[in-house]
Amino acid sequence: MIRNLLIMVMACSFAACSSGGSSENQGNESAEKEEVSPEESVKLEQYMVAGESLYNQYCYMCHQTNGEGLTDLYPPLAESDYMENNFEEVICILRYGKSGEIVVNGKTYNQLMPEQPMLKDLEIAEIATYIYNSWGHSRGLIPVTEVTELLSNCEGAN
């Protein structure tokens, strides 16, 4: 489903980019939105598909397929204020886990999130791209180069 949606978005984006800007409505709207190349759109789609698969393998048991978490045990990712306000820390958590309290959307959670040292930087970038473009989030592509840099600055890093 997400793959089909992304293909439609890519097709629309490509058509808009190829139209040469002749639309009357493009004026102010295109100035507000960042142009995305067809190559970056394809890469975003690839990261989303791979990220969804990895999320379903490593994350959904606690955070659920809809990103809403498990009641009082595991925090939601859907429309999460914590995710929006703590991007660098979320990247670190994906690799190094987290223990102790965390407040998400005004609610306190205190379950261990285990570390995932087997995940490669690219896999973390794919998961991050997926969760940051699902359930009310729209961050765009999170490149592996950015993830690698952020991971090198994490508390649990060498």
Buried (B, 14 or more C-beta within 10 A) or exposed (E): EBEEEBEEBBEEBBEBBEEEEEEEEBEEEBEEEEEBEEEBBEBBBBBBBBBBBBBEEBBEEBBBEEBBBBEEEBBBBBBBEBBEEBBEBBBBBBBBBBEEEBEBEEEEBEBEBEBBEEBEBBBBBBBBBBBBBBBEBEEBBBBBEBBBEBBEEBEEEE
